[in-house]
Amino acid sequence: MKSLSPMRWVFGLALAGCMVPALANPYTTMQDREIKALSAEEQEGLLDGQGLGMALPAELHGYPGPQHVLEVADQLDLSAEQQAETERLFDAMREQARELGQRIVDLERELDERFASREITSDQIEALTVEIGELRGRLRHVHLSYHLEMDELLSGEQREAYQRARGYDEDRPGAHDHQHDHGHHHSH
């Protein structure tokens, strides 16, 4: 095996030394964010009422979400009543999620601005972060609850068709544990 010349060693070490700071601090790419704690995608998702993965326990255990049901509605053979109710559920969920998302973004902006001005106290940090946490919990509750309502609206066959349409493995544990025909439709 051929050894490296001393000059190549020096160059290699210098190059590695330049890379270490960037690798050691993943936050350097976040300096230009409008709100430091939120990526542009997360901020947009919160303001638009998107799920942002908040309902994964429901979705991945076979409880369909209203938005995803609408996306694959042609494969579910929904009745006109089910289609209308799904649209109503989606609109109500999105409205609630947008309102909570706006409040979260506003509070994250306030927290960010107080740190930027260097005029923040421990009590203010506690008040803002506790409120943000509570709002995030409420937002997650909204998304998960609408998965539960959507599940009750569909028949067992439609839930199975949903699983297939979304590309989920129907043989995974828990996929059908809750899936029985409820025999009624919720109206709220």
C-alpha positions as CSV (number, residue, x, y, z in Angstrom):
1,M,0.0,0.0,0.0
2,K,1.4,3.4,-1.0
3,S,1.8,5.9,1.8
4,L,0.6,9.5,1.6
5,S,3.1,12.3,1.2
6,P,3.5,14.7,4.2
7,M,1.9,17.4,2.1
8,R,-1.2,15.3,1.4
9,W,-1.5,14.6,5.1
10,V,-1.4,18.3,5.9
11,F,-4.0,19.0,3.2
12,G,-6.2,16.2,4.5
13,L,-6.1,17.3,8.1
14,A,-6.8,20.9,7.1
15,L,-9.8,19.8,5.0
16,A,-11.1,17.7,7.9
17,G,-10.6,20.6,10.3
18,C,-12.8,22.8,8.1
19,M,-15.6,20.3,8.0
20,V,-15.7,19.6,11.8
21,P,-17.4,22.9,12.8
22,A,-20.2,22.4,10.3
23,L,-20.7,18.7,11.3
24,A,-20.4,19.5,15.0
25,N,-23.2,22.1,15.0
26,P,-26.4,21.2,13.1
27,Y,-28.0,24.5,14.1
28,T,-25.9,26.6,11.8
29,T,-28.4,26.0,9.0
30,M,-31.3,27.3,11.2
31,Q,-29.9,30.8,11.8
32,D,-31.9,32.3,9.0
33,R,-35.3,30.9,10.0
34,E,-38.1,33.5,10.6
35,I,-39.0,31.7,13.9
36,K,-36.0,29.8,15.1
37,A,-37.9,26.9,16.6
38,L,-40.0,26.2,13.5
39,S,-38.9,25.2,10.0
40,A,-40.7,26.9,7.2
41,E,-42.4,23.6,6.4
42,E,-43.6,23.2,10.0
43,Q,-44.8,26.8,10.2
44,E,-46.7,26.5,6.9
45,G,-48.2,23.1,8.1
46,L,-49.4,24.6,11.4
47,L,-51.0,27.6,9.7
48,D,-52.6,25.3,7.1
49,G,-54.0,22.8,9.6
50,Q,-51.9,19.9,8.4
51,G,-51.4,16.8,10.5
52,L,-47.6,16.9,10.5
53,G,-47.5,13.3,11.8
54,M,-49.5,14.1,14.9
55,A,-52.0,11.4,14.3
56,L,-49.6,8.6,13.5
57,P,-50.8,6.3,16.3
58,A,-54.3,6.4,14.8
59,E,-53.2,6.2,11.2
60,L,-50.8,3.4,11.6
61,H,-53.2,1.3,13.7
62,G,-55.9,1.4,11.1
63,Y,-57.9,4.5,12.0
64,P,-58.3,6.5,8.8
65,G,-58.1,10.3,8.7
66,P,-60.7,12.5,6.9
67,Q,-58.1,14.0,4.6
68,H,-56.7,10.7,3.5
69,V,-60.2,9.2,3.1
70,L,-61.0,12.0,0.7
71,E,-57.8,11.3,-1.2
72,V,-58.7,7.7,-1.8
73,A,-62.5,8.1,-1.7
74,D,-62.9,6.6,-5.2
75,Q,-61.5,3.3,-3.9
76,L,-63.8,3.2,-0.9
77,D,-67.2,3.2,-2.5
78,L,-68.5,5.9,-0.1
79,S,-72.2,6.7,-0.1
80,A,-73.3,10.3,-0.8
81,E,-74.0,10.7,2.9
82,Q,-70.5,9.3,3.9
83,Q,-68.8,11.6,1.3
84,A,-70.6,14.7,2.7
85,E,-69.9,13.7,6.3
86,T,-66.2,13.1,5.5
87,E,-66.0,16.5,3.9
88,R,-67.7,18.1,6.9
89,L,-65.3,16.3,9.3
90,F,-62.3,17.4,7.3
91,D,-63.4,21.0,7.1
92,A,-64.2,21.1,10.9
93,M,-60.8,19.4,11.7
94,R,-58.9,21.8,9.5
95,E,-60.6,24.9,10.9
96,Q,-59.8,23.8,14.5
97,A,-56.3,22.8,13.5
98,R,-55.6,26.1,11.7
99,E,-56.8,28.1,14.7
100,L,-54.6,26.2,17.1
101,G,-51.7,26.3,14.6
102,Q,-52.0,30.1,14.3
103,R,-51.8,30.4,18.1
104,I,-48.8,28.1,18.3
105,V,-47.0,30.1,15.6
106,D,-47.8,33.4,17.3
107,L,-46.5,32.2,20.7
108,E,-43.3,30.7,19.1
109,R,-42.8,34.1,17.4
110,E,-43.2,35.9,20.7
111,L,-40.8,33.5,22.4
112,D,-38.3,34.0,19.5
113,E,-38.6,37.8,19.6
114,R,-38.1,38.0,23.4
115,F,-34.9,35.9,23.1
116,A,-33.8,38.1,20.1
117,S,-34.3,41.3,22.1
118,R,-32.5,39.7,25.1
119,E,-35.4,40.8,27.3
120,I,-36.8,37.5,28.6
121,T,-37.2,36.2,32.1
122,S,-37.5,32.6,33.4
123,D,-41.1,33.2,34.3
124,Q,-41.9,34.4,30.7
125,I,-40.1,31.3,29.3
126,E,-42.2,29.1,31.5
127,A,-45.5,30.8,30.7
128,L,-44.8,30.8,26.9
129,T,-43.5,27.2,26.7
130,V,-46.2,25.7,28.9
131,E,-48.9,27.4,26.8
132,I,-47.2,26.3,23.5
133,G,-47.0,22.7,24.9
134,E,-50.7,22.8,25.9
135,L,-51.7,24.1,22.5
136,R,-49.6,21.4,20.8
137,G,-51.4,18.8,22.9
138,R,-54.8,20.2,22.0
139,L,-53.8,20.2,18.3
140,R,-52.7,16.6,18.5
141,H,-56.0,15.7,20.2
142,V,-57.9,17.4,17.3
143,H,-56.1,15.3,14.7
144,L,-56.4,12.0,16.6
145,S,-60.0,12.6,17.5
146,Y,-61.0,13.1,13.9
147,H,-59.4,9.8,13.0
148,L,-61.6,8.2,15.6
149,E,-64.7,9.8,14.2
150,M,-63.7,8.9,10.6
151,D,-63.3,5.3,11.7
152,E,-66.8,5.2,13.1
153,L,-68.2,6.5,9.8
154,L,-66.8,3.7,7.6
155,S,-67.8,0.0,7.4
156,G,-65.3,-2.7,8.0
157,E,-64.9,-3.3,4.3
158,Q,-64.2,0.4,3.7
159,R,-61.6,0.4,6.4
160,E,-59.9,-2.6,4.8
161,A,-60.1,-0.9,1.4
162,Y,-58.6,2.2,3.0
163,Q,-55.7,0.2,4.3
164,R,-55.0,-1.3,0.8
165,A,-55.4,2.1,-0.9
166,R,-52.9,3.7,1.5
167,G,-50.4,0.8,1.0
168,Y,-50.5,-0.6,4.5
169,D,-49.8,-4.2,5.4
170,E,-53.2,-5.6,6.4
171,D,-51.4,-8.5,8.3
172,R,-49.6,-6.3,10.8
173,P,-50.5,-6.7,14.4
174,G,-53.3,-4.4,15.5
175,A,-54.5,-3.6,12.0
176,H,-57.9,-5.0,12.5
177,D,-58.3,-5.3,16.3
178,H,-60.7,-2.3,16.5
179,Q,-62.3,-2.8,13.1
180,H,-65.8,-4.0,13.7
181,D,-68.9,-2.6,12.1
182,H,-70.2,0.0,14.5
183,G,-73.6,-0.1,13.0
184,H,-74.2,3.6,13.3
185,H,-73.0,6.9,12.0
186,H,-72.0,9.8,14.2
187,S,-73.6,13.2,13.5
188,H,-72.2,16.2,15.3
